[in-house]
Amino acid sequence: MATSSSSSSASASSMLSTSSSWREGMSSDNVKGLVLALSSSFFIGASFIVKKKGLKKAGASGVRAGSGGYSYLYEPLWWVGMITMIVGEIANFAAYAFAPAILVTPLGALSIIISAALAHIILRERLHIFGVLGCALCVVGSTTIVLHAPQERVIESVPEVWGLAMDPAFLFYAALVITATFILIFHFIPLYGQTHIMVYVGVCSLVGSLSVMSVKALGIAIKLTLSGMNQLIYPQTWVFALVVTVCILTQMNYLNKALDTFNTAVVSPIYYVMFTTLTIVASVIMFKDWDRQSPTQVITEICGFVTILSGTFLLHRTKDMVTDGSSIIKLNKHSEEDVFDDVEGIPLRRQDSMRTAP
């Protein structure tokens, strides 16, 4: 009886400990971050579709964004999508001030479901069963990461964040990202920008990982300033603001090119996975997120990454398949050119011959 009572007591103690640990992980700040991140995903997911509609309208009367044109700047529908995305990004910006990047960033998976569903309904971009499975894998992997996210690091000033950014490991990562971005822009985009989705998306993702670190720094600065500790007096705050501005403008430009050139239902998840992976890597290096976790938690998060990457691989490998009744067929390059927007949906890769054919 004593042994049974002792075992029961230990079990109850373990449950209380787990419950206490969960409550500590989901602090009021973390809950605010989660709500803001979820709201952000809804707005951003919808903005992909609205912007794509605007890009199509602009491309019908001017030079397409994928060919280097900027006629979409005169299209009101594109601006509606842009404003929607800005609202989502503001919510995302605020989320980073309350919760760690490794918790906030994976929640972007929700925007994949929204944009893919709306693209299927509104843009008639067909998402077959493998696409649905790929999205589901992305969500499962993201959920795994969220459930094992680390506690937010307590930071009391912007100079403290600046010190983290000046760490040799993060400086090396930043130099690597900037070098890779310039190589993609000046060498690979002129050669492969119109045929390889990873080129445009690669630029957006690389630059995005740096922008999130600066966004988090700005979010912390604003949060501390509103609480009575003015952070605007530090020059580092304005340096972070400049980095955010440059990075966001770069992301916007190349994301527009990607959306105008490739299928939205594929651009969205691939961009999400690359952006999420690089952002978490940057956060782990800069904020030392994994230093505050057990090996089991780190391994579980890595499993989440593998699940997300599996979903992306599935989407990418089956991108040329379309549903024909109850069967799924794979388009070859010749038949792909014969697929028009008003018949079979928007193809993943638009051929120049398709646009110039009489």
Stockholm file with secondary structure:
# STOCKHOLM 1.0

chainA/1-358         MATSSSSSSASASSMLSTSSSWREGMSSDNVKGLVLALSSSFFIGASFIVKKKGLKKAGASGVRAGSGGYSYLYEPLWWVGMITMIVGEIANFAAYAFAPAILVTPLGALSIIISAALAHIILRERLHIFGVLGCALCVVGSTTIVLHAPQERVIESVPEVWGLAMDPAFLFYAALVITATFILIFHFIPLYGQTHIMVYVGVCSLVGSLSVMSVKALGIAIKLTLSGMNQLIYPQTWVFALVVTVCILTQMNYLNKALDTFNTAVVSPIYYVMFTTLTIVASVIMFKDWDRQSPTQVITEICGFVTILSGTFLLHRTKDMVTDGSSIIKLNKHSEEDVFDDVEGIPLRRQDSMRTAP
#=GR chainA/1-358 SS CHHHHHHHHHHHHHHHHHHHHHHHHTCHHHHHHHHHHHHHHHHHHHHHHHHHHHHHHHHHHSCCGGGTCCGGGGCHHHHHHHHHHHHHHHHHHHHHHHSCHHHHGGGGHHHHHHHHHHIIIIICCCCCHHHHHHHHHHHHHHHHHHHTCCCCCCCCCHHHHHHHHTSHHHHHHHHHHHHHHHHIIIIIHHHHTTTCHHHHHHHHHHHHHHHHHHHHHHHHHHHHHHTTCCCTTSHHHHHHHHHHHHHHHHHHHHHHHHHHHSCHHHHHHHHHHHHHHHHHHHHHHHHCGGGGSCHHHHHHHHHHHHHHHHHHHHHHHTTTEEEETTEEEECCHHHHTTCCHHHHCCCSSCCHHHHHCC
#=GC SS_cons         CHHHHHHHHHHHHHHHHHHHHHHHHTCHHHHHHHHHHHHHHHHHHHHHHHHHHHHHHHHHHSCCGGGTCCGGGGCHHHHHHHHHHHHHHHHHHHHHHHSCHHHHGGGGHHHHHHHHHHIIIIICCCCCHHHHHHHHHHHHHHHHHHHTCCCCCCCCCHHHHHHHHTSHHHHHHHHHHHHHHHHIIIIIHHHHTTTCHHHHHHHHHHHHHHHHHHHHHHHHHHHHHHTTCCCTTSHHHHHHHHHHHHHHHHHHHHHHHHHHHSCHHHHHHHHHHHHHHHHHHHHHHHHCGGGGSCHHHHHHHHHHHHHHHHHHHHHHHTTTEEEETTEEEECCHHHHTTCCHHHHCCCSSCCHHHHHCC
//
